């Protein structure tokens, strides 16, 4: 894999996770842009994987969204394995939710899990 395609893939991964984290936080791109002192198109371009993120921006995104930088940059999995008994228990308990809502809950759990492992 060429360094250029690796960089493009990393930007896409970070952008997708930034979008997921923003949506889980219930914020609009405009709200995040104001909090970050950026223009809204900068947030949009970042989430689309067409704009890189500086270390300072990454740290600020983590503060705003309550996630770890390791999760945002893809060093930890996006979701827990489905075989994990905790995931199975959560699925049973949350069985009344629509599938898309359950998927969002699992993503949030993965982000929280990676946050807890950094604190240890």
Buried (B, 14 or more C-beta within 10 A) or exposed (E): EEEEEEEEEBBBBBBBBBBBBBBBBEBEBEBBBBBBEBEBEBBBBBBBBEBBBEEEBBEBBBEBBEBBBBBBBBEBEBBBEEEEEEBEEBBEEEEEEEEEEBEBBBBBBBBBBBBEEEEE
